[in-house]
Amino acid sequence: MKIQVRQQSKQLMLKGIKTAEITQDSKTKILTGTEVKLFTFEPEGEKVFATAKISHVSNIELNRKTLRAAQDGEQLSKKLFDKLATNTGFKSRKHLWNSFPDEFTGRVVYFSQVKPYTEAEETEPVKTTPKKAGVKTANKLKK
C-alpha cells in the first residue's frame, strides 16, 4: 500500500518530526500494523521516499463555521489540537485550520518506524518455502 504525503512533509517525516498525515480518502481500508510506502509527486512522477508502519488511524472532523475540531468524535482541546497540528507537520493550529475547507471530514494516519526507502528493497527476491507433498497451505485451509 502507498500513501501520498505533501512534498514539504518529506524531510519532516524522515527526521521524525511529522508522525502523521491527514487524508480525505475514506474508501481505502487502512489497518494498524500495515507496512506502507510513503510517496510524493516529483516533476518526474511518483517518488517513494520512505517505508513506515501504521501505528494508529483515527477519524477527524474540522468545521470552521462551528469551530469544531474533533478526533474520533471527541472535541479536541486547544492543547490536543496544537499537538495534532505539530504531528501532522503544520506550523500551528491556525495553519492547519487554514489548510482545509470550511468543513472537512477525513482520517489521521499515524506512522512509526519511518525509514528511508531504497530501490534495493524493491529488487530483493521474495523468500519462499517449497511445498511438501500432502501438506495443505494456509490459503487452502481457509476455503
Contacts in CASP RR format, 6 or more apart in sequence:
PFRMAT RR
TARGET T0000
AUTHOR 0000-0000-0000
METHOD contacts of the structure
MODEL  1
MKIQVRQQSKQLMLKGIKTAEITQDSKTKILTGTEVKLFTFEPEGEKVFA
TAKISHVSNIELNRKTLRAAQDGEQLSKKLFDKLATNTGFKSRKHLWNSF
PDEFTGRVVYFSQVKPYTEAEETEPVKTTPKKAGVKTANKLKK
1 28 0 8 1.000
1 30 0 8 1.000
1 34 0 8 1.000
1 35 0 8 1.000
1 36 0 8 1.000
1 37 0 8 1.000
2 36 0 8 1.000
2 37 0 8 1.000
2 38 0 8 1.000
2 39 0 8 1.000
2 48 0 8 1.000
3 21 0 8 1.000
3 23 0 8 1.000
3 30 0 8 1.000
3 36 0 8 1.000
3 37 0 8 1.000
3 38 0 8 1.000
3 39 0 8 1.000
3 109 0 8 1.000
4 38 0 8 1.000
4 39 0 8 1.000
4 40 0 8 1.000
4 41 0 8 1.000
5 13 0 8 1.000
5 21 0 8 1.000
5 38 0 8 1.000
5 39 0 8 1.000
5 40 0 8 1.000
6 40 0 8 1.000
7 40 0 8 1.000
7 41 0 8 1.000
7 42 0 8 1.000
9 18 0 8 1.000
9 21 0 8 1.000
9 40 0 8 1.000
9 89 0 8 1.000
10 40 0 8 1.000
10 49 0 8 1.000
10 50 0 8 1.000
12 18 0 8 1.000
12 89 0 8 1.000
13 19 0 8 1.000
13 38 0 8 1.000
13 50 0 8 1.000
13 52 0 8 1.000
13 111 0 8 1.000
13 114 0 8 1.000
14 49 0 8 1.000
14 50 0 8 1.000
14 114 0 8 1.000
14 116 0 8 1.000
16 114 0 8 1.000
17 89 0 8 1.000
18 87 0 8 1.000
18 88 0 8 1.000
18 89 0 8 1.000
19 87 0 8 1.000
19 110 0 8 1.000
19 111 0 8 1.000
19 112 0 8 1.000
19 114 0 8 1.000
20 84 0 8 1.000
20 87 0 8 1.000
20 88 0 8 1.000
20 108 0 8 1.000
20 109 0 8 1.000
20 110 0 8 1.000
20 111 0 8 1.000
21 88 0 8 1.000
21 108 0 8 1.000
21 109 0 8 1.000
21 111 0 8 1.000
22 60 0 8 1.000
22 88 0 8 1.000
22 100 0 8 1.000
22 106 0 8 1.000
22 107 0 8 1.000
22 108 0 8 1.000
22 109 0 8 1.000
23 106 0 8 1.000
23 107 0 8 1.000
23 108 0 8 1.000
23 109 0 8 1.000
24 104 0 8 1.000
24 105 0 8 1.000
24 106 0 8 1.000
25 106 0 8 1.000
25 107 0 8 1.000
26 105 0 8 1.000
26 106 0 8 1.000
26 107 0 8 1.000
30 54 0 8 1.000
30 57 0 8 1.000
30 107 0 8 1.000
30 109 0 8 1.000
31 54 0 8 1.000
31 57 0 8 1.000
32 54 0 8 1.000
32 55 0 8 1.000
32 56 0 8 1.000
32 57 0 8 1.000
33 53 0 8 1.000
33 54 0 8 1.000
33 55 0 8 1.000
34 53 0 8 1.000
34 54 0 8 1.000
35 51 0 8 1.000
35 52 0 8 1.000
35 53 0 8 1.000
35 54 0 8 1.000
36 51 0 8 1.000
36 52 0 8 1.000
36 53 0 8 1.000
36 54 0 8 1.000
36 111 0 8 1.000
37 48 0 8 1.000
37 50 0 8 1.000
37 51 0 8 1.000
37 117 0 8 1.000
38 48 0 8 1.000
38 49 0 8 1.000
38 50 0 8 1.000
38 51 0 8 1.000
38 52 0 8 1.000
38 111 0 8 1.000
38 114 0 8 1.000
38 117 0 8 1.000
39 46 0 8 1.000
39 47 0 8 1.000
39 48 0 8 1.000
39 49 0 8 1.000
40 46 0 8 1.000
40 47 0 8 1.000
40 49 0 8 1.000
41 47 0 8 1.000
48 117 0 8 1.000
49 116 0 8 1.000
49 117 0 8 1.000
50 114 0 8 1.000
50 115 0 8 1.000
50 116 0 8 1.000
50 117 0 8 1.000
51 113 0 8 1.000
51 114 0 8 1.000
51 115 0 8 1.000
51 117 0 8 1.000
51 121 0 8 1.000
52 111 0 8 1.000
52 112 0 8 1.000
52 113 0 8 1.000
52 114 0 8 1.000
52 115 0 8 1.000
53 111 0 8 1.000
53 112 0 8 1.000
53 113 0 8 1.000
54 109 0 8 1.000
54 110 0 8 1.000
54 111 0 8 1.000
54 112 0 8 1.000
55 110 0 8 1.000
55 111 0 8 1.000
55 112 0 8 1.000
56 109 0 8 1.000
56 110 0 8 1.000
57 107 0 8 1.000
57 108 0 8 1.000
57 109 0 8 1.000
57 110 0 8 1.000
58 71 0 8 1.000
58 72 0 8 1.000
58 107 0 8 1.000
58 108 0 8 1.000
58 110 0 8 1.000
59 71 0 8 1.000
59 72 0 8 1.000
59 73 0 8 1.000
59 105 0 8 1.000
59 106 0 8 1.000
59 107 0 8 1.000
59 108 0 8 1.000
60 69 0 8 1.000
60 70 0 8 1.000
60 71 0 8 1.000
60 84 0 8 1.000
60 104 0 8 1.000
60 105 0 8 1.000
60 106 0 8 1.000
60 107 0 8 1.000
60 108 0 8 1.000
61 68 0 8 1.000
61 69 0 8 1.000
61 70 0 8 1.000
61 73 0 8 1.000
61 104 0 8 1.000
61 105 0 8 1.000
61 106 0 8 1.000
62 68 0 8 1.000
62 69 0 8 1.000
62 96 0 8 1.000
62 97 0 8 1.000
62 100 0 8 1.000
62 103 0 8 1.000
62 104 0 8 1.000
62 105 0 8 1.000
63 69 0 8 1.000
63 102 0 8 1.000
63 103 0 8 1.000
63 104 0 8 1.000
64 97 0 8 1.000
64 102 0 8 1.000
64 103 0 8 1.000
65 102 0 8 1.000
65 103 0 8 1.000
68 75 0 8 1.000
69 75 0 8 1.000
69 76 0 8 1.000
69 81 0 8 1.000
69 84 0 8 1.000
69 97 0 8 1.000
70 76 0 8 1.000
71 80 0 8 1.000
71 84 0 8 1.000
71 108 0 8 1.000
76 84 0 8 1.000
78 93 0 8 1.000
81 93 0 8 1.000
81 96 0 8 1.000
82 92 0 8 1.000
82 93 0 8 1.000
84 96 0 8 1.000
84 108 0 8 1.000
85 91 0 8 1.000
85 92 0 8 1.000
85 93 0 8 1.000
85 95 0 8 1.000
85 96 0 8 1.000
87 110 0 8 1.000
88 96 0 8 1.000
88 108 0 8 1.000
90 96 0 8 1.000
90 99 0 8 1.000
131 137 0 8 1.000
END
